[in-house]
Amino acid sequence: MDVKQYMSELGLAARAASRELAAAKTSQRNAALLGARDALDAERAALANANAADLERGAAGGLDAALMDRLELTPARIDAMLEGLAQVAALPDPVGSISDMNTMPSGIKVGRMRVPLGVIGIIYESRPNVTAEAASLCLKSGNAAILRGGSEALESNMAIARCLAQGLELAGLPAAAVQVVETRDRAAVGHLITMPKCVDVIVPRGGKGLIERISSEARVPVIKHLDGTCHVYIDEGADEDMAQAIAVNAKTQRYGTCNTMETLLVHEAIAASLLPRLAAAYASAGVELRGCERSCAMVPAAIPATEADWYEEYLAPILAVRVVDDIDQALDHIETYSSRHTESIVTRDHARAMRFLREVDSSSVMVNASTRFADGFEYGLGAEIGISTDKLHARGPVGLEGLTSQKYVVLGEGQVRT
């Protein structure tokens, strides 16, 4: 197979399909999603067989236990895929909505209409359920999708894609609206991210190495975040019970997520009373503390932190802790070390809370809430395709609206400019 030619054909087909999708009614796109759900339900045995082939290949290739677990399509995960398709179908359709319509002195009316981005390339690892999840969000927002999953999940991804194609056919939409890259050749990714005539945006979902490569080599825009080095700052005079609940949840509710707190900042006025309480709670959860000099003096079990610790996204039961003089030092620390994902302040002071919201330059900034809420579902987006720490074109959790753009529309009654 000539991979370059193959990817070019996929891209051209996706571009043609994207025009049909953009013109399709909401009811058609919803019908495709629900048809795909029914096809997945009817093809459970075929999905299981395809997944078993992937699992066998993965075991023979020495995939570790964590990757094998992510690769497996259990009945519960298939159920979740079906539910996800139904949920996306039920979401409001952003495409075609017009906002900010104003009448100008000339008499023309000017507003902005939401439109699909066009063709979205999604590159992801291991989890085959992402195939249905990503495709559903693209379809609902009127975008064609080219999906490049991990080679270890190829059989499963192709089986899911066949069900998606059935849904598209039933709805009278082109099968090329959702295409899975059917080659394990790594060169396919290089071609996908360098086809600006066929692909409008790339969404990488995976480890830091994958995202760094895509970001550096892509010739089309990328929606991505590299790290989730998230902070919680506990302010002077904060409610200690609230602060403990938030700080413990932000770290221990799940360790391996991008919105998990990795550095805790505590005002010196509250540190002596609060840090030992927090240390005991973290110890009971098996969390290792790496602290500044003042933190270690208050919590003898803490390990002295290095400069690298302040940058680290541990994705593990490890937490960096620093005692700060005031909110200014906390803001300086976040500015220096944050990955611009999510930061939270715990405070009773409204003015400092508002200052934190204004001055912290991250995609999500919170007051008196756990960083673990930085998630599309929790934000009411219904679902997300990823989280962006960039400032253009989408920032934070990217849901359906983030997969659209806006164009100006002008309504007139024969006006001409003089």
N, C-alpha and C positions, 0 to 999 in steps of 0.2 A: 504493500500500500504506500503510495506517495502521500505522506502525512500533510505536506503543505497544500497539495491539491485537495485532499480530503477536507481539511479545515476551511479552505476557501469555499468549497461547495456548501459546507454547513453554514458558513457565514452569509453567503448569498441567499440561501434558502430562508435563513432566519430573517434577513432584511426584508425579503418579499412578504414573509408571513407577518412581520410586524406592522406592515401597512394594513393588512386585513384585520388584525387584532385592534388596531387603533380605531378602525371604523365600525367594529362590532358593538352591538348593544350589550349593556350590562347583563341582560337576561341570557344572552348567548354565552358570555364568559362564565356566568354562574352555572349554566347548564353543563359546560365542559368540566367544571370542578366537581359537580355532583355526579356526572357520568364517570369521571375518573375514580371517584370514591366507590361507586357501585362496582366498577371493573376490578379494583383492588380487592374488594370484599369477595367477589366471585373467583378471583385468581389466587386465593390464599395458598393453595397447594403448589401452584407454579412458583409463587414467591418463595415459599419454604424450600423448594428444590433448588432454586437459583442461589438462595442464601447458603444452603448447605454446601454447594459447590465452592462458594467463596470461602466459607469457613474451613473446608478441607484444604483448599489451596493456602489459606493463611496459616493453618497449623503446620503444613509441610514447609512453608517458607519461614517458620520461626517467629511469627507475630507474637508480641508479648500479650499477657493476659488482658491488660487494659484495652488494647486495640481489638483484640478478639471480642471483648464484651461490647465495644462500640459497634462492631461489625454485625453482630447478631440481630436478626429480625425476629424477635419473639412475638407470639400472638398479641401480647399487650402493646408492643410497639407498632404492630400493624393496626390495631384498634386506634392508637393515638394518631396515626397517619390519616385514618378515615375521619376521625373527629376533627383533625386540623383542616382538612379539605372543606368540611361542612362549615366550620367556623369562618374560614376565609370567604367562602361564598356568601355568608350572612353579613359580612362587613359592608359599610357604606362604600360606594364606588367613588373615588376622587376624580376620575377622568371626566372631563367635560364641564366640571363645575366652574362657574364664573364668579369672581369676587372683586371687590374694590371698584365697582362700576361708578364712575362719576361723569357728570355732564360738564363739558368745557365751555368757555365763553363762546367758542365758535359754533356750539350746538352739537358737536360730536360727543358720543358717549365712549369712554375709554375704561376698559377693565382688563382683568387677567384671567385666562382660562387654563385649567390644569390639563396637561397632556402627557402621554407616556414618554419615557426616555427613548424607547425604540428597541434595541437589542441589548440584553444584559448577559454577560458571561460570568458564570459562577464557578469558582474553583474551590473544592472542599476535600476533606479527608475522611476516610473510614465510614462515617455514619450514613448508611443508605437512605434512612428516613429523611435526610436533608433533601434528597432528590424531589420528593413530593412536596415538602415544605417550601423549598425555593421556587419550584415551578408554580405552585399555587399563588404565591405572592406576585410573581411576574405576570401570570395570566390575569389575575384580578385587576392589576394596574395597567393592563393593556400592552404589556411588553412581551416580546419573544425572548426565549431563554436558550442559551447554550450551556449545558451542564457538564463540567469535567470533574467527576468524582475520583476518589482514590482508586488506583488500579486493583487494590485488594477487594473492592466492592463492585467490580464491573458487572458481574452476572446479575447481582441484585438490582443494580441501577438500571440495567437494560430491561429487566422484568417490570420494574416500576414504570419505566418510560413507555412500555407497550400499553400499560393500563391508562396512562395519561393520554396516549394517542387515541385510544378508544373513546375517551371522554370528548376529546377535540372533534373527532369524526362525528359523534352523535350530535354535537352542537353545530355542525357545519363549519368548523374552523380548521385551518390547515394544520396537518400533523407537524409541520416544521416549526410551529410556534413553540414547541418544546423538543429539544434534541439533546440526547446524551452522547458525548464523545465516546465512540465505540472502539477505542484503541488504547492499549496500555503504553504506547510510545510516549515518553516524556516530552518529546519535541512538540507534541500537540499543544501543550500549555504555552510554549514560546510563540507559536503561531497565533493562538487565540488572543493573547494580550498585545499583539502587534498588528491588528487588523482594523484600523480606525474607520475604514470605509464600510465595514460590516458590523462592528461592535461599538456600542455607545458608552458602555461603562463595564468595569470588571469589579466583582465582589469576591475577594478571597476570604475563605473561612477555614482557619487552621492555625497551625503553630506560627511562632514568630519568624522562623526561618522561611517558611513559605511566603508569608506576607511581605517580608523584606525583599525577597526575590521579585515578587510580582510588582511591588512598588518601584523598584529600581529599573526594571526592564520594560514595563508596560508603556505603550504608546497611546493608550486611551486612558481616560480618567479612572481612578480607583477609589472605591468606597471601602475604608479599612480603618482599623486601629492596630498598632503594633503591641502595645503593652497596656496593662491595667494596673498601674501603680497608684492605687487609690488611698486617700487620706481621710481620717476623722480627726478633727481638732476639738478638744474639750476645753471650753472657755472658762475663765474665772467666774465663779459663782454659779456654774451649771448645776442643775439638779443631779445629784450623784447617782441616784437610782436610775434615772433616765439615761445618764451618760453610760453607766455600766451596761444596761440592757442594749443600747445601740452599739457600743464598742464590742461587746461580746458577739452579738448577732452579726455585725459587719465582717467579723473575722471567721467565726466558727460555723455559720449556717451552711456554707459550702466553701471548701478550700480552693477548688480548681476552676473558679470562674473569674472573668475579667473584672467584675464589679465587687470582688472581695477586697476589704481593706488590707493594705500591706504595711502601712505606717500609721501609728497613732501618735498624735501630738497632744500634750497635756500642759495647760497653763500652770506655772510654778505655784500659784496661790492655792491650787486645788490638788496638786500632785501628791503631796505627802499623805493626805487622807484617802485619795482615790486609787492611786497606783497599787498599793498593797492589796486592796480589794479586787482590782482587776487582775493582778498577778495570780491570786488564788483561783479566780474563775478560769483564767487561761490554763493554769496548771492542771485543773480538773479536766479540761478538754484536751490536754496533751499538747498545748501550744508552747513552742520555744520562743522566749523573748530575747531580742537583741537590742540593747539599750545604749543611750548616751551615758556620759559619766554620771550625771545627776540621777538618771533612771536606775542605773546599776547600784547607786548608793541607797536608794529607797527599796530596790528589789534585788537583794543579793544573788538570787538564782539567775538573774538575767546575764547574758553573755555580752561583753563589750561589742558594740556595733562598729563596723568599718564604714568607710565612705561609700563602698559599693552597696551596702545594705540599704541606704536611703533611696537608691535607684531601683532596687530589686522588686520584680514581680515574682513572689515565691511560689504561688499556686500550691501552697503546702502549709501545714500547721507551724508556721514561723511568722513572727511579727516584729517589725522594727518599732522602737518606742523612743520618743524624744520629749524631754521637758523643755518648754519654751518660756521666754520671759513674758511675752504678751502676744496679742493678736498680730502685731506687726511682724514679729519673728516667725509666727506660724505662716503668715502669708508669704514671707520671703522663702521659707522652706518649701512650701508648695510650688511657688514659682520656679524654684531651682530644680526640684526633683520630680515633680508630677509628670505623668504621661498624658495629662489633659483628658482623662477619662471621667472620673467621678470623685468629688470631694464633699465632705459634710462637716458642718459645725454644730456642736451641742452648746446651746447658750440660752440664758434668760433675757439677754440684753437685745432689744429690737434693733438699736442702731448698729451694733456690731454684726448682728445677723444680716442686715441689709448691706453693710459694707462687704461682708464675705461674699454675698451673692453678686455684688457689682464687680469686685476686684479679682475673684478667682476665675481664671480663664480656662475652664474645662467644659466638656460637653454636657455634663450634668453637675449642678451645684445644689446642695441640700441644706436645710436647716432642721435640726432635731429629727433626723431620720437616718436609717441604715443605708449605706451605699448599695446594699444588695437589692434595693428597689430600682436601680438603674437598668431597666429591662423593658422591652417593648410591651409585653403583656401587662406588666404592672403600671405602665404609663397609659394604658387604655388604647394602645395601638392595635390590639387584637393579636398581632404576630409581628415579628421583625425578621429582616433578612441579615441583620448584623448591626454593629454599633460603629459609628464613625467618630473619630476624634479630629477629623479635618474640619475646616470652617466652610468649605465649599464642596459640593452643593448641599449636602445633608450633614447634620451634626447630631450626635447622640444616637439613640435607637432608631433604626431606619425601618419604618413600616411602609404601608401602601403609599402614603403621600410622599415619602422620601424616594420612591421609585417613579415619581413623576417630576415634570418641570412645569414652568408656566410660560405662556406666551401672551403678549398684549393682543387684545381684540378691540376693534374700533367699529362702532355702529353709527352710521350717518343717514341723512335723508337728503343727499345731494349736495352737501357742503363742499366748497372748494376753498383753497387757501388763497388769501389775497396778500 
